[in-house]
Amino acid sequence: MNNEHVDGWIPELVLGTLDAPTRATVEVHLERCDRCAAEAVAMGEALSIVALSLPPERPRPTVLTSVLASVIEEQQRRGERTFRDRLGALVDRLAAFFEVTAERARALVELIDEPAAWSRGPADGINLIHLQAGARFAEADVGFVRLAPGATFPHHLHVGGELVLVLEGGFTEDDGTVVLGGATQDLAAGTSHSFVALPEGAVLAVIIWDGLDFGERRSAEQAEQPDDD
């Protein structure tokens, strides 16, 4: 460190990367040196301008729910929050489904009653919670889907595979099959369907690889139309 000034340490001071002893020494120096103190203020303002000029990055949808789930899990661990046993019978199955611990599964179930965790889905009456599951599903879309009573999940193609565990309520497939709470589905890539929630609605746990194609039916119908020429 320079015996007279601390110019070389000011950037790290402003960025907060100095170790505690060095930071304490630099701060003592700034109290006695108007020149270095002014340099530190100018450096802080310059870095703030740079930060403000950068385009904002939108966090991944799983960031909020991961934080909420971690808070809930810690509250449950400390006994500050009692687990609602509405879905208690399915917690072990959900843990196995998502390949997480039972404690994490209980925290994820609690998210169902957290309004802030839900985001708008692909159609009216459908909402989503984006989640992080076990390492095997790192490349998949994982979460909960909630359908209001009578809501229709639009016709779609499974680009990759999809796994479904019905947590509450149920739905009717477009071929008339009724799927109720506790049931599972293993939908292969290339299959397609739509479904309608039962009068009590539905909450589903889903794992989706490679997304869903909602334009598949429209493209097929357009291909079948005769050429006017």
URTALIN-V460645 format. One record per run of one state. SS is the DSSP state (@ for helix, = for strand, . for the rest). FROM is the first residue (numbers start at 1). TO is the last residue. If there is no record, write none. Layout:
# URTALIN-V460645
ss: {SS:SS}
from: {FROM:FROM}
to: {TO:TO}
This chain:
# URTALIN-V460645
ss: {.:@:.:@:.:@:.:@:.:@:.:@:.:@:.:=:.:=:.:@:.:=:.:=:.:=:.:=:.:=:.:=:.:=:.:@:.}
from: {1:7:16:20:33:34:54:61:78:85:99:102:112:115:118:119:121:126:132:135:138:141:148:152:159:162:174:178:181:184:188:192:209:212:214:216:225}
to: {6:15:19:32:33:53:60:77:84:98:101:111:114:117:118:120:125:131:134:137:140:147:151:158:161:173:177:180:183:187:191:208:211:213:215:224:229}
